[in-house]
Structure formats: C-alpha cells, structure tokens
C-alpha cells in the first residue's frame, strides 16, 4: 500500500519501496514466548525480500505448518493493499549453494520447536 496525504491507496507493488528482512535465528526461543521462552540454538540467519515469505520459511524451519498459521497463509490471499504478488509455491529457499522450493526443503534443515501452550497440537507438521 502507498500512503499519500494520510490515507491508504491500493497499489500494484511496483511503486513500493524495496524491503529486506533479516531474522537472527542463531539463538531462538520456544515454548512460553515471547515473555519467558526456553532458549533453543538454531544457528541460522534467515534473509528475504518479503515478510510473508520470510515468515513461511521460519515457520517451516521451526517444524510448524505455515498453512495452519492464519496470519501467514492469509497474507497470500489479500486482495487490497497486498503484501505479496506471488503464491507460496513461488518461494525459493537458498541454503548455502543449493536452491529449493519451500515444500522441498531437506528435512535435515527442520527443527521441532515447542509452540506456545495455546498453539500446541494446532500448528505442527
């Protein structure tokens, strides 16, 4: 969305400023976060050019099914004030010198995070 004169107007994502997101996933938290999480070492730095894509990859790496997390999956179907101009199937993930589609990331990359107690049993793969 573009903001002009204090109001939102739809755009076609062409005029949007460039975006880069960097996730420090070297030491993460699981369980009763965000206030008192249990530490979990992951050792990753995750970078991307779209917040919905980054969240999808992070959820997958944590062992969660992004399709079961409404704020992630719904971000791909917003019609006005779009966040993305692509589908989840278009997400490419680069790990070292290899590139994969989100659904084909090697299982060795995945971890089993414990979700917050309100989400247990609802978002796991």
Order of alpha helices (4+ residues) and beta strands (2+ residues): beta-beta-beta-beta-alpha-alpha-beta-beta
